[in-house]
Every structure is written in C-alpha cells, then in structure tokens.
C-alpha cells in the first residue's frame, strides 16, 4: 500500500482566523503530509459564510443541494472529493461551537441521497480555555459524522491556557502549541487518518469493500423516480392510489 495516494482535508470550524483552532488543524495536516503519498488542503470557516439550515425542504423535494447561496455547497463538494477529513472546532458552552453544526445541517442532500461521505475517514480535534466540555464536544463531532457513514479514526483535545499546568486560567504565550501533550495527540490524529484512508482506498480499489449504501435514517438509499415527496415524507410513487 506504500504507493496509495490520499487527499486529506483539514477543516477548521472557527470564527477566529489564524487562531488556536486553525493552528491545531494545520499541525495535524503537517503530521499527515510527512507520510508518503499524502496531499493536504486546509479550509477555515473563519473566512467563509455558512448559514444554518432553514429546513425549507428544498433539498428533499428537489433531491438537490441546498438552494441557499453561501459557501456551504462549495465546502461540501471539497469534502466529497477527499479521502479523509480532520475536523476541528472550539468547545463553546461545554459543546461544539456553532460553525461545524451549521455546515453539517446543510448536508442533508448528501445524507439522504448521495452518501458521498460514506467510508471517508474522519479525525477530530477540539480546544478550550478552561478544559470544560472538551470530551462532550468531541462526542458531538463524532456523532455528526455517524449518519454519513464516515469512519472515525482518532481524536485530540488541546488547551490554550495555563490550566493544563495546574495554574490559574491565563493565556499561554503560544496558545495550544504550549500544550505539548495535547499537540502530540493532534499529530497522531493526522497520522491515523492517513493510515486508515490508505487502507480503505486500497481495499476499495481491490473490490474488497462491498457497494452497500444506506441513508442518514439507516434506510436504503432512495432511487430516483421510485419515490415522491408527499406531505413532508418520501413515499413510494403512486402509493395508495
């Protein structure tokens, strides 16, 4: 498998450009790029506009991408093209911050119809200041990928304050980079997603991975023309008529 090439996306779901979240994701990508056959790409949501889903049902009724004109569809298309994704998001209010939730809320078309994120490898990184809620934020991030059939590889949590040294909360001079233990796990995330992505890509190329698809509700992927959208629910075409 040494000649298998994979693409890894680092997605920093933060509102702060060049902050701790961007830094952590870039370090994970750096660790990934040190392995053979790896191409990386970085996206920070701090530079993007991604509104939350309005539940207008356009994507369901038309079996198409979201009609809202912002950066969400472009980002989702990039996610579909890569082999692995390292998701990063700060911990706010003891859970994951809104930008990543907004992005996944806009991926209903993928979850219900295309399943184009299925079997892509996912790594997860969160960061905080006081250390509260980091574990829960990681759990939420993992759950966001579960319905899309993504393969969860590794996780890491880092802190940007002196709390990690048993001191009172105060900003570290170099932010998360000063959390040496946390940053070691960040690098492991980068390496682990590459390891699994190569295995999956090789197995897929060799025909080892069966072509089975299920949508986000665990039902079989709906075929075009076989169902119609009636009163907010997809039903067999001409059912009961």
GUBAMI-28694 format. One record per residue (C-alpha): y, x, z; residue in three letters; residue number from 1. Coordinates in Angstrom, 3 decimals. Layout:
<recs>
<rec y="Y" x="X" z="Z" code="Ala" pos="NUM"/>
...
</recs>
This chain:
<recs>
<rec y="0.000" x="0.000" z="0.000" code="Unk" pos="1"/>
<rec y="2.296" x="3.025" z="0.021" code="Unk" pos="2"/>
<rec y="3.689" x="2.084" z="-3.404" code="Unk" pos="3"/>
<rec y="4.511" x="-1.517" z="-2.426" code="Unk" pos="4"/>
<rec y="8.260" x="-2.105" z="-2.569" code="Unk" pos="5"/>
<rec y="10.020" x="-4.701" z="-0.436" code="Unk" pos="6"/>
<rec y="13.547" x="-6.029" z="-0.028" code="Unk" pos="7"/>
<rec y="14.904" x="-6.616" z="3.471" code="Unk" pos="8"/>
<rec y="17.977" x="-8.718" z="4.205" code="Unk" pos="9"/>
<rec y="19.959" x="-8.246" z="7.390" code="Unk" pos="10"/>
<rec y="21.793" x="-11.474" z="8.218" code="Unk" pos="11"/>
<rec y="24.386" x="-11.196" z="10.973" code="Unk" pos="12"/>
<rec y="25.307" x="-14.708" z="12.117" code="Unk" pos="13"/>
<rec y="28.506" x="-13.858" z="13.910" code="Unk" pos="14"/>
<rec y="32.174" x="-14.772" z="13.702" code="Unk" pos="15"/>
<rec y="33.294" x="-11.238" z="14.585" code="Unk" pos="16"/>
<rec y="33.465" x="-8.817" z="11.659" code="Unk" pos="17"/>
<rec y="32.188" x="-5.300" z="12.453" code="Unk" pos="18"/>
<rec y="31.371" x="-6.317" z="15.998" code="Unk" pos="19"/>
<rec y="28.243" x="-5.794" z="18.073" code="Unk" pos="20"/>
<rec y="26.084" x="-8.179" z="16.061" code="Unk" pos="21"/>
<rec y="26.939" x="-6.523" z="12.749" code="Unk" pos="22"/>
<rec y="26.277" x="-3.137" z="14.357" code="Unk" pos="23"/>
<rec y="22.848" x="-4.119" z="15.672" code="Unk" pos="24"/>
<rec y="21.720" x="-5.565" z="12.341" code="Unk" pos="25"/>
<rec y="22.903" x="-2.511" z="10.427" code="Unk" pos="26"/>
<rec y="20.946" x="-0.272" z="12.804" code="Unk" pos="27"/>
<rec y="17.804" x="-2.347" z="12.204" code="Unk" pos="28"/>
<rec y="18.327" x="-2.066" z="8.452" code="Unk" pos="29"/>
<rec y="18.831" x="1.666" z="8.793" code="Unk" pos="30"/>
<rec y="15.450" x="1.958" z="10.531" code="Unk" pos="31"/>
<rec y="13.870" x="-0.162" z="7.797" code="Unk" pos="32"/>
<rec y="15.401" x="1.894" z="4.989" code="Unk" pos="33"/>
<rec y="13.899" x="5.093" z="6.396" code="Unk" pos="34"/>
<rec y="10.475" x="3.810" z="5.375" code="Unk" pos="35"/>
<rec y="9.166" x="4.247" z="1.828" code="Unk" pos="36"/>
<rec y="9.817" x="1.611" z="-0.817" code="Unk" pos="37"/>
<rec y="12.448" x="-0.354" z="1.082" code="Unk" pos="38"/>
<rec y="15.655" x="-1.804" z="-0.347" code="Unk" pos="39"/>
<rec y="18.124" x="-3.375" z="2.093" code="Unk" pos="40"/>
<rec y="21.035" x="-5.793" z="1.878" code="Unk" pos="41"/>
<rec y="23.498" x="-6.857" z="4.575" code="Unk" pos="42"/>
<rec y="25.387" x="-10.126" z="4.961" code="Unk" pos="43"/>
<rec y="27.735" x="-11.017" z="7.800" code="Unk" pos="44"/>
<rec y="28.659" x="-14.652" z="8.245" code="Unk" pos="45"/>
<rec y="31.983" x="-13.453" z="9.642" code="Unk" pos="46"/>
<rec y="33.029" x="-13.111" z="6.006" code="Unk" pos="47"/>
<rec y="31.546" x="-16.447" z="4.923" code="Unk" pos="48"/>
<rec y="32.256" x="-20.150" z="5.221" code="Unk" pos="49"/>
<rec y="29.178" x="-22.142" z="6.210" code="Unk" pos="50"/>
<rec y="29.762" x="-25.703" z="7.387" code="Unk" pos="51"/>
<rec y="27.151" x="-27.618" z="9.319" code="Unk" pos="52"/>
<rec y="25.063" x="-30.298" z="7.633" code="Unk" pos="53"/>
<rec y="26.763" x="-33.710" z="7.448" code="Unk" pos="54"/>
<rec y="23.420" x="-35.478" z="6.984" code="Unk" pos="55"/>
<rec y="24.713" x="-37.205" z="3.867" code="Unk" pos="56"/>
<rec y="21.142" x="-37.176" z="2.422" code="Unk" pos="57"/>
<rec y="22.331" x="-35.835" z="-0.939" code="Unk" pos="58"/>
<rec y="19.749" x="-33.041" z="-0.897" code="Unk" pos="59"/>
<rec y="16.991" x="-35.530" z="-0.110" code="Unk" pos="60"/>
<rec y="17.989" x="-38.204" z="-2.586" code="Unk" pos="61"/>
<rec y="18.526" x="-35.744" z="-5.449" code="Unk" pos="62"/>
<rec y="15.899" x="-33.154" z="-4.452" code="Unk" pos="63"/>
<rec y="18.535" x="-30.501" z="-4.917" code="Unk" pos="64"/>
<rec y="20.583" x="-28.027" z="-2.960" code="Unk" pos="65"/>
<rec y="23.389" x="-29.178" z="-0.694" code="Unk" pos="66"/>
<rec y="26.428" x="-30.516" z="-2.537" code="Unk" pos="67"/>
<rec y="28.953" x="-29.004" z="-0.104" code="Unk" pos="68"/>
<rec y="30.936" x="-26.248" z="-1.804" code="Unk" pos="69"/>
<rec y="30.936" x="-23.263" z="0.523" code="Unk" pos="70"/>
<rec y="28.901" x="-20.058" z="0.895" code="Unk" pos="71"/>
<rec y="25.697" x="-21.597" z="2.262" code="Unk" pos="72"/>
<rec y="23.813" x="-22.067" z="-1.013" code="Unk" pos="73"/>
<rec y="24.579" x="-18.527" z="-2.160" code="Unk" pos="74"/>
<rec y="23.262" x="-17.094" z="1.094" code="Unk" pos="75"/>
<rec y="20.129" x="-19.251" z="0.983" code="Unk" pos="76"/>
<rec y="19.453" x="-18.091" z="-2.574" code="Unk" pos="77"/>
<rec y="19.590" x="-14.477" z="-1.414" code="Unk" pos="78"/>
<rec y="17.208" x="-15.329" z="1.431" code="Unk" pos="79"/>
<rec y="14.793" x="-16.767" z="-1.133" code="Unk" pos="80"/>
<rec y="14.814" x="-13.568" z="-3.198" code="Unk" pos="81"/>
<rec y="13.980" x="-11.036" z="-0.471" code="Unk" pos="82"/>
<rec y="10.661" x="-10.272" z="1.222" code="Unk" pos="83"/>
<rec y="11.885" x="-10.059" z="4.809" code="Unk" pos="84"/>
<rec y="14.928" x="-11.129" z="6.801" code="Unk" pos="85"/>
<rec y="16.309" x="-9.714" z="10.029" code="Unk" pos="86"/>
<rec y="18.310" x="-12.461" z="11.707" code="Unk" pos="87"/>
<rec y="20.966" x="-11.509" z="14.217" code="Unk" pos="88"/>
<rec y="23.095" x="-13.834" z="16.320" code="Unk" pos="89"/>
<rec y="25.031" x="-13.520" z="19.567" code="Unk" pos="90"/>
<rec y="23.982" x="-15.524" z="22.608" code="Unk" pos="91"/>
<rec y="26.571" x="-18.153" z="23.475" code="Unk" pos="92"/>
<rec y="26.233" x="-20.674" z="26.315" code="Unk" pos="93"/>
<rec y="22.713" x="-19.331" z="27.008" code="Unk" pos="94"/>
<rec y="21.524" x="-20.152" z="23.492" code="Unk" pos="95"/>
<rec y="22.019" x="-19.039" z="19.896" code="Unk" pos="96"/>
<rec y="25.568" x="-19.190" z="18.547" code="Unk" pos="97"/>
<rec y="26.509" x="-21.925" z="16.004" code="Unk" pos="98"/>
<rec y="26.742" x="-19.924" z="12.719" code="Unk" pos="99"/>
<rec y="22.973" x="-19.490" z="12.379" code="Unk" pos="100"/>
<rec y="22.347" x="-23.120" z="13.306" code="Unk" pos="101"/>
<rec y="24.837" x="-24.215" z="10.657" code="Unk" pos="102"/>
<rec y="23.097" x="-22.156" z="7.988" code="Unk" pos="103"/>
<rec y="19.628" x="-23.486" z="8.759" code="Unk" pos="104"/>
<rec y="20.942" x="-27.043" z="8.922" code="Unk" pos="105"/>
<rec y="21.862" x="-26.606" z="5.248" code="Unk" pos="106"/>
<rec y="18.347" x="-25.537" z="4.223" code="Unk" pos="107"/>
<rec y="16.737" x="-28.992" z="4.194" code="Unk" pos="108"/>
<rec y="16.037" x="-28.824" z="0.453" code="Unk" pos="109"/>
<rec y="14.045" x="-25.648" z="0.996" code="Unk" pos="110"/>
<rec y="12.172" x="-27.020" z="3.985" code="Unk" pos="111"/>
<rec y="11.171" x="-30.307" z="2.378" code="Unk" pos="112"/>
<rec y="10.744" x="-29.432" z="-1.286" code="Unk" pos="113"/>
<rec y="10.565" x="-25.797" z="-2.352" code="Unk" pos="114"/>
<rec y="9.194" x="-23.974" z="0.715" code="Unk" pos="115"/>
<rec y="10.657" x="-20.832" z="-0.837" code="Unk" pos="116"/>
<rec y="10.970" x="-19.130" z="2.555" code="Unk" pos="117"/>
<rec y="7.270" x="-19.531" z="3.285" code="Unk" pos="118"/>
<rec y="5.487" x="-16.288" z="4.261" code="Unk" pos="119"/>
<rec y="8.696" x="-14.300" z="4.323" code="Unk" pos="120"/>
<rec y="8.754" x="-12.021" z="7.338" code="Unk" pos="121"/>
<rec y="11.424" x="-12.606" z="9.971" code="Unk" pos="122"/>
<rec y="12.772" x="-10.362" z="12.708" code="Unk" pos="123"/>
<rec y="15.191" x="-11.498" z="15.411" code="Unk" pos="124"/>
<rec y="17.998" x="-9.767" z="17.273" code="Unk" pos="125"/>
<rec y="20.379" x="-11.238" z="19.800" code="Unk" pos="126"/>
<rec y="23.016" x="-9.739" z="22.043" code="Unk" pos="127"/>
<rec y="25.048" x="-10.752" z="25.006" code="Unk" pos="128"/>
<rec y="27.504" x="-9.599" z="27.630" code="Unk" pos="129"/>
<rec y="26.073" x="-10.705" z="30.968" code="Unk" pos="130"/>
<rec y="22.439" x="-10.948" z="29.901" code="Unk" pos="131"/>
<rec y="22.080" x="-14.699" z="30.457" code="Unk" pos="132"/>
<rec y="20.212" x="-16.795" z="27.886" code="Unk" pos="133"/>
<rec y="19.069" x="-13.962" z="25.633" code="Unk" pos="134"/>
<rec y="15.415" x="-14.975" z="25.820" code="Unk" pos="135"/>
<rec y="16.253" x="-18.585" z="25.035" code="Unk" pos="136"/>
<rec y="18.432" x="-17.562" z="22.087" code="Unk" pos="137"/>
<rec y="15.550" x="-15.555" z="20.632" code="Unk" pos="138"/>
<rec y="13.227" x="-18.520" z="21.097" code="Unk" pos="139"/>
<rec y="15.638" x="-20.836" z="19.263" code="Unk" pos="140"/>
<rec y="15.969" x="-18.349" z="16.403" code="Unk" pos="141"/>
<rec y="12.196" x="-18.204" z="16.069" code="Unk" pos="142"/>
<rec y="11.944" x="-21.982" z="16.085" code="Unk" pos="143"/>
<rec y="14.480" x="-22.218" z="13.260" code="Unk" pos="144"/>
<rec y="12.085" x="-20.295" z="11.020" code="Unk" pos="145"/>
<rec y="8.906" x="-22.037" z="12.157" code="Unk" pos="146"/>
<rec y="9.243" x="-25.132" z="9.987" code="Unk" pos="147"/>
<rec y="9.865" x="-22.973" z="6.932" code="Unk" pos="148"/>
<rec y="6.536" x="-21.185" z="7.328" code="Unk" pos="149"/>
<rec y="8.129" x="-17.809" z="7.924" code="Unk" pos="150"/>
<rec y="6.127" x="-15.118" z="9.708" code="Unk" pos="151"/>
<rec y="7.725" x="-13.942" z="12.922" code="Unk" pos="152"/>
<rec y="7.398" x="-10.190" z="13.303" code="Unk" pos="153"/>
<rec y="9.465" x="-8.804" z="16.179" code="Unk" pos="154"/>
<rec y="12.440" x="-9.455" z="18.426" code="Unk" pos="155"/>
<rec y="15.054" x="-7.492" z="20.323" code="Unk" pos="156"/>
<rec y="17.847" x="-8.200" z="22.796" code="Unk" pos="157"/>
<rec y="20.735" x="-5.845" z="23.462" code="Unk" pos="158"/>
<rec y="23.769" x="-5.996" z="25.721" code="Unk" pos="159"/>
<rec y="27.299" x="-4.797" z="25.256" code="Unk" pos="160"/>
<rec y="28.298" x="-4.493" z="28.890" code="Unk" pos="161"/>
<rec y="27.621" x="-2.207" z="31.866" code="Unk" pos="162"/>
<rec y="25.364" x="-4.855" z="33.400" code="Unk" pos="163"/>
<rec y="22.410" x="-3.031" z="31.811" code="Unk" pos="164"/>
<rec y="23.164" x="-0.121" z="34.130" code="Unk" pos="165"/>
<rec y="23.324" x="-2.314" z="37.211" code="Unk" pos="166"/>
<rec y="27.104" x="-2.230" z="37.250" code="Unk" pos="167"/>
<rec y="29.682" x="-4.988" z="37.222" code="Unk" pos="168"/>
<rec y="30.375" x="-6.523" z="33.849" code="Unk" pos="169"/>
<rec y="32.605" x="-4.305" z="31.747" code="Unk" pos="170"/>
<rec y="32.672" x="-3.497" z="28.046" code="Unk" pos="171"/>
<rec y="30.714" x="-0.407" z="27.096" code="Unk" pos="172"/>
<rec y="32.624" x="2.222" z="25.158" code="Unk" pos="173"/>
<rec y="30.335" x="1.925" z="22.128" code="Unk" pos="174"/>
<rec y="29.165" x="-1.643" z="22.657" code="Unk" pos="175"/>
<rec y="25.488" x="-2.326" z="22.022" code="Unk" pos="176"/>
<rec y="24.954" x="1.240" z="20.862" code="Unk" pos="177"/>
<rec y="25.124" x="2.307" z="24.512" code="Unk" pos="178"/>
<rec y="22.169" x="0.079" z="25.394" code="Unk" pos="179"/>
<rec y="19.618" x="2.736" z="24.471" code="Unk" pos="180"/>
<rec y="16.576" x="0.708" z="25.442" code="Unk" pos="181"/>
<rec y="17.775" x="-2.370" z="23.543" code="Unk" pos="182"/>
<rec y="18.581" x="-0.343" z="20.457" code="Unk" pos="183"/>
<rec y="15.077" x="1.147" z="20.441" code="Unk" pos="184"/>
<rec y="13.728" x="-2.381" z="20.106" code="Unk" pos="185"/>
<rec y="16.291" x="-3.123" z="17.393" code="Unk" pos="186"/>
<rec y="14.863" x="-0.252" z="15.354" code="Unk" pos="187"/>
<rec y="11.332" x="-1.496" z="15.979" code="Unk" pos="188"/>
<rec y="12.364" x="-4.868" z="14.517" code="Unk" pos="189"/>
<rec y="13.477" x="-3.118" z="11.336" code="Unk" pos="190"/>
<rec y="10.244" x="-1.164" z="11.057" code="Unk" pos="191"/>
<rec y="7.959" x="-4.051" z="11.921" code="Unk" pos="192"/>
<rec y="9.358" x="-6.460" z="9.329" code="Unk" pos="193"/>
<rec y="8.748" x="-3.828" z="6.646" code="Unk" pos="194"/>
<rec y="5.182" x="-3.282" z="7.821" code="Unk" pos="195"/>
<rec y="4.287" x="-6.966" z="7.645" code="Unk" pos="196"/>
<rec y="6.280" x="-7.626" z="4.458" code="Unk" pos="197"/>
<rec y="4.328" x="-4.926" z="2.650" code="Unk" pos="198"/>
<rec y="1.020" x="-6.358" z="3.855" code="Unk" pos="199"/>
<rec y="1.938" x="-9.848" z="2.672" code="Unk" pos="200"/>
<rec y="3.289" x="-8.702" z="-0.678" code="Unk" pos="201"/>
<rec y="0.156" x="-6.649" z="-1.317" code="Unk" pos="202"/>
<rec y="-2.155" x="-9.471" z="-0.258" code="Unk" pos="203"/>
<rec y="-0.258" x="-11.942" z="-2.437" code="Unk" pos="204"/>
<rec y="-0.438" x="-9.642" z="-5.466" code="Unk" pos="205"/>
<rec y="-4.181" x="-9.243" z="-4.926" code="Unk" pos="206"/>
<rec y="-4.699" x="-13.014" z="-4.725" code="Unk" pos="207"/>
<rec y="-5.775" x="-12.884" z="-1.098" code="Unk" pos="208"/>
<rec y="-3.120" x="-15.328" z="0.139" code="Unk" pos="209"/>
<rec y="-4.094" x="-18.922" z="-0.752" code="Unk" pos="210"/>
<rec y="-1.495" x="-21.084" z="-2.502" code="Unk" pos="211"/>
<rec y="-1.114" x="-23.714" z="0.227" code="Unk" pos="212"/>
<rec y="2.238" x="-25.376" z="0.832" code="Unk" pos="213"/>
<rec y="3.461" x="-27.728" z="3.494" code="Unk" pos="214"/>
<rec y="6.936" x="-29.030" z="4.064" code="Unk" pos="215"/>
<rec y="9.062" x="-28.843" z="7.192" code="Unk" pos="216"/>
<rec y="7.487" x="-32.020" z="8.597" code="Unk" pos="217"/>
<rec y="3.984" x="-30.481" z="8.157" code="Unk" pos="218"/>
<rec y="3.178" x="-32.893" z="5.343" code="Unk" pos="219"/>
<rec y="2.128" x="-31.772" z="1.874" code="Unk" pos="220"/>
<rec y="4.923" x="-30.681" z="-0.435" code="Unk" pos="221"/>
<rec y="6.151" x="-33.708" z="-2.375" code="Unk" pos="222"/>
<rec y="5.656" x="-33.632" z="-6.127" code="Unk" pos="223"/>
<rec y="8.462" x="-34.697" z="-8.411" code="Unk" pos="224"/>
<rec y="8.055" x="-38.229" z="-9.734" code="Unk" pos="225"/>
<rec y="5.355" x="-39.185" z="-7.244" code="Unk" pos="226"/>
<rec y="7.747" x="-40.492" z="-4.577" code="Unk" pos="227"/>
<rec y="11.093" x="-42.196" z="-4.306" code="Unk" pos="228"/>
<rec y="13.763" x="-42.283" z="-1.613" code="Unk" pos="229"/>
<rec y="13.819" x="-45.765" z="-0.041" code="Unk" pos="230"/>
<rec y="15.982" x="-46.618" z="2.976" code="Unk" pos="231"/>
<rec y="16.138" x="-43.041" z="4.138" code="Unk" pos="232"/>
<rec y="12.412" x="-42.295" z="3.730" code="Unk" pos="233"/>
<rec y="10.397" x="-40.775" z="0.880" code="Unk" pos="234"/>
<rec y="7.669" x="-43.251" z="-0.113" code="Unk" pos="235"/>
<rec y="5.019" x="-43.358" z="-2.865" code="Unk" pos="236"/>
<rec y="6.666" x="-44.670" z="-6.020" code="Unk" pos="237"/>
<rec y="6.229" x="-48.466" z="-6.509" code="Unk" pos="238"/>
<rec y="4.515" x="-48.750" z="-3.128" code="Unk" pos="239"/>
<rec y="4.031" x="-52.371" z="-2.157" code="Unk" pos="240"/>
<rec y="5.433" x="-53.721" z="-5.414" code="Unk" pos="241"/>
</recs>
